[in-house]
Amino acid sequence: QVQLAESGGGLVQAGGSLRLSCAASGRTFSSLVVGWFRQAPGKEREFVATVRNSGITVYADSVKGRFTISRDNAKNTVYLQMNSLKPEDTALYYCAAKVGSWSASYKTYNYWGQGTQVTVSS
């Protein structure tokens, strides 16, 4: 059983930055694949980035070069540094985790936080 809690969302102007945090508890953090997903109203949940338990990262093309995902196993925390934010980045951002193989599909993740809102103004 895993509990996840996101924080760090907010309102920012285009071109600005935010850092999201995801604190995990409940089981060995280093054994998890952890990802960030986002969902705008009326749209399907979208992959943003993942970090494997090895530390290897994968990004959606839409955020590559602007966002950085990292994990600190000692703190049981995953971060998403978001730079050069665009209005189209506006969404509810979720932290999610799974055990086992890596995946970019939200349907394969079974542990979820409650989300943190990111709003980027023009």
N, C-alpha and C positions, 0 to 999 in steps of 0.2 A: 504494500500500500504506500502511495506517494501523495504528499500534499505539496502544492505549488502556490506561490503567492507572488504576483507581479506588482511592480511599483515603478514610478518614474515618468509616467505619462503626463501630458499636459498640452497646453496651447503654445505654439511656437510659430514664428513667421517663416515663410519660405526662405530657404538657405540656412536656417538655423539648425541647432543640434539638440538632441535629447539622448539620455542614456537610460535604458530600461533595465531593471533588475528582476531576476526570478530566483526566489529563495525556495529551496527544496528541503523536505524532511520526510522521514518515514522509512527510508531504506538507504542502502549504500549509494551515494550520489554518483560515484565514479562508474557505476555499472549501467547508468542510464544514457540513452540517446536523448538529447534535449533540443527542442526546436522552438522557434518563434513563428507564429502564424498571425494573420490579420484578417479582419472581416469588416467591410463597409456595409452600411444598410442596403438590403436588397441584393447583396452579392454573396457568392459562395466564399467560404473560408479559403484563404490563400496562403500558400507556403511563402515564408520569408527567408529563413535561414535555419540551419541546424548545426550542432556540434556533436560529433560522435564521442563516445567514451575514450577514444584514443586522442581526442583533441582536433581531429580533422574537421574542417568546416566546409559547408556547402551553402551557396546563396542562390536565391532567385535572380534571374537576369535583371529584373527591374530595380534591384537594390545593390547589385554588385558594384563595388568600388565606392559605395557611399555608406553602407552599413558594415559593422563588424560584430560578429558573435564571438564570445569567449566564455570560458568557464574557469572558476576557481574552486577546485575540489575541496580545498581546505575549508572554505567558507560555505560549501554547498550552494553555490550561487552561479547562475549564468547571466551574462550581460548582453545587451544589444546596444551598441553605440551607433547612433543614427546621425549622420552628418548630411549636409546639403539637402535638407528635407524639402519635399515638394508637396503641393496640395494633394496630389494623388496618393500620397502616403497616409492620408487621413483615414483612420480605421480604429477599431478596437483591437488591440494587440494582445494575443494570448501566448503564454508560455505553456508548452506541452512536453510530455516525456513518455518514453516507452522503453521497455526492456527488449534486448535482442538486436536484430538487424536494423541498419539504418534505413530510413524512409523519409521522403518528402511529402507524403500524402497524409493529410490531417486525419483521414479515416483510420489510419493504423495506430494513432496515438490514443492511449486510453487514460492518461492522467493529464488533467487540465487545470490551469489556474482560472480565476474569474475574469481576467482581462484588465487592461489598463488603456484608457482612451488617449489616443494621439491625434491632435488636430493641428493641421498646418494651414495657416492663412496665407492668402496671396499678397 
